[in-house]
Amino acid sequence: MSIIVRPAAKAAGLFLGAALLFALPAAGQADIFEAHEFTLPNGLDVVVVPNHLSPVVVQAVVYKAGAADGAIGKNELTVLLTEFKADLATYLKGSPALIPVRTLAEVIAFNQAHMRQELPLFGQELFEQAQKTKGLDDPAYKKARATSFHAAGPNGIDRLLKEYRVVALVGPTMPPAWKIDAVNGDQIAGGGAGSLAAVAGYPHLTVPMGLVKGLPVGLSFIGPKWSEARLLSLGYAFEQARGPFPAPKFSRSIEESPAIAPHMEPVRP
């Protein structure tokens, strides 16, 4: 399912529902989309596109954005590790005197000296990779940063908005929350909508969309530079149509939630 935003005469925006950019949402998220039909600012009406038409729209956008996604994947880790090392040092420099570390190298050494407390379930391989980076003036970092930004911004979000004559990209922010797995690590059921915006530094608004079997999921509104006002108006319009969000239940586990607990009871003859 996809969502098209159209004014009186011609299409002004395309909202991708069943598969935003690169990822299918978890089961149940499309149902939340279909439950809302609402009016956006400036007379833009939201219309749900039938399921049999959605794959055509989705496949076209995924194909066009694939090249940008590949360029990001090859460079974003270099950018992340380099900026993490530099920014962590800046943050720790202003920390209270009681905190004994001031650099990433000192954090790594502290963890090694307290392995039983700090590293019983996982290592610090990413910290160690970041420590090997050469700073924000390193030519390799500058090249990776420029390449990933161009792929995510001008050749990613901006390109999609222009080619499909859209005002924003909208879709599920992330799948429902997953359990922490101390053996296998995070097991995420699907991807999220925010990668391009995060890499490009473009605005990305997330609002509560609904519940999937008792777990909250968000709806992302992504736009070009300086589009915060428009994204806020779109998010506000959606929230007005959605109505009050259900209050949290604070169940000890999702299996104890009202949406799931009755179905977990054993069947007795």
N, C-alpha and C positions, 0 to 999 in steps of 0.2 A: 504494500500500500504506500502511495505517495500523497503528498499534499501540495496543491497548487494555490498560490495566492494571486488573485487576478482582480484588477479594477474594473471599471465599467466596460471598457472596450478591448483591452489586450492584456496578455499575461505580463505581470510585473514582477513576479517572484516565484521561485520553485522551492518547496519544502520537501526534503527527502525523508520519508517516513520509514519504510520497511528496511532500508539500508542506507544510512547516511554515510556518504563518502566511501569508507572502506570496510565497514563492519555491519553485520546483521545484528539487530538487537536480540536480547534474550526473549524466550517465549513469553507472551503476555504483554509486551510493550506495545506491539502494534494495536492490540485491543484498546489500549488507553487512548491512542491517537484517534481511533474510530469513534470514540465516545464523545469527542469534542468537535463541534463546528461553530466557529466564532467569527466575529467581525474585527478586523485589525484597523489601526488608525488610517486616516485618509481614505476611507471607503474601500479598503482592500478586503475582499471576501475570501475565506478559506474554504476550499472544496476538496473533499477526499477523492482521490483517483482510484478507480476499481483495481483490485488485486491483479487482474490479468494484464493491465497496462504497466504496472509498476516495474517489472523486470527490465522493460525496454529503457525506461528513464534511468534506473539505477545502474544498469550495465554500462550505459553510455558515459555516465559521470565517473564511475570507477575506472573505466578504461582511460579516460582523459586525464584523471588525476594520478594514475599509476606511475608515470614517469617522475612526477614530483615526489611521490612517496618513496621511490627508490633512492633518489638523491638525498633525501632526508636521512634515510636509514643508514647510509654510508658515512654520514658526517655528524649526526646529532650526538653520538656518544663522545666524540672528541670534544665537541663544544661543551657538553654537560660536565665532563671530568675536569676540563681546564677551568671553567667558570666556578665549579664547585670548590676547587682548591683555593682559588683567589678570594671568592666571596666568604668562604668559611673563615679564612684568616682575618678578613675585615670585621666579620661579626664577633669573633672571639677576642679581637683586640680590645673591644669595648665591654667585655664581660666582667662581672664582679671578680674581685681579687681571690675569692674562695675557689673559683674554677682554675685548676692548675695548668690547663693547656691553652695555647694561643695560636697554634698552627695545626694543619692536618697531620704533619709528621708527629707532633706531640700527641695527637689523638690516637694515631696508630700505635705509638709506643705505649700509651696508657692501656689500650685494649690488650696488647700483648702481655703487659705486666699483670693484667687482671683477667686472664682468659677464662677462668672458671665462672666469673660473674658476667663478663661482657660477651663472650663468644662460645657459649655452650651449644647453641643451635645453628649458628651460621658463622661464616668467616667475614673478612673485610677486604675481599678481593677488589671491589670497586674503589675503596679508599686507597689501596695500594696502587691501582692503575692511575688514579687521579694524582697521587703524589709524584708520579713520573712525568707529568705534564710540565711544560716549560714556561707557562705564564701567558698573559693576555697579549703580549707583544710577539709571541711565537708565530712565524709565517704560516705554519701548518694549521694553527688554530684559526687565524684570520681567514684563511682560505676555506676551511670547513664551515666557519660561521657565515661567510658570504654565500657559499653554495647552498647551505641548508635554508638560509633566509630566503634566497631567490626562489628555491623550489617550493617552500611553504607559502610565501607571500605572493609575489608577482606571478609566479607560474603555478600557484596552487589556488589559494582563495580568490585572488583577484581574477585569475583566468576563468575559474568556474563561474563566478558572478557575471563576468562579461559574456562568456559564450552562451550561458543559459538565461541571460537577461534577468538576473535575480537580484533581490535586495538583501538576502541573507541566506545562510545555510542553517537548517534546523534539523535536529534529530536527537536520539537518545544520548545522554551524556556518557553513561557507562551502564553495564549490566547491573543487576542487583548485587549487593555486597556478598562477597565470598568468604568462606571460612579460612582462617590461618592454618596452614598445613605445615607443622614443624618438621615433617620428613621430606615432602615433595615441593615445598615452597608454595607460593600463591598459585591457585588454580582459577584463572579468570575465564568465565564463560562468555567470551566475545570481546569486542574492542570498544573503544570510545570515540567520541566526536571531537575531542579537543586537541589532537596532536598538531594539526596544521596551525591552529591559532597559537598554541604554546610556542612552537618553533619560530613563527613569524613575529610574535609579539602583538598580534592583532586582537581586538576585543572579543571576548567570549563570555556570554551571560548564561548562567545555568539557573533554572527555576525548578522547584518540585513539580513533577509531572503526574505521579500517581503511585500506586502500590502494585507490586507483582507478588502475589501470595504473601502479602504482609510486609514485604521489603520495599523501601522507597526507591524510586528511580527518578532521575532528573531529565530535563529537556534543555538542550543547548541551542543558543542563538549565536551565530558566528557571522561577523561582517568584516568589511575592509577597515583601513585606518580611519580613526576619528568617527566611527559610526556608533559610538556608545549610546547617544540619545535615541537613535532609531531602534537599537537592540533592546533598550529599556522599555520603549513603547510597545514593542512586539511581545516581550516577556510579560508586561503588565496586562496586555490584552488577553494573553493566554490564561494568566492567573485569574482574571475576572470571569472567563468562561469556565474555568475548572472549578471554581468555587472553593470553599474552605477545605484545607488539607486535613486528612484524618489525624487525630491525635496519636502520638506514639504509644505503643503498648508496653514496652520495656520487658518483653519476654526474655527469659534466660537463654533460650535458643529458638531458632525459627521453627523447630519441630514442635514447640509448645504454643505457637501462635494459633489463634482461632482459625486461620485459613488452612492450616495443615494438621494440627493436632488430632482432629476427629478422624482423619484418614490414616493415621498411624496406629490406631487402636487395633489390636489383634482381633481377627474374626473368630468368634466362638460358635460352635455348633448349637 
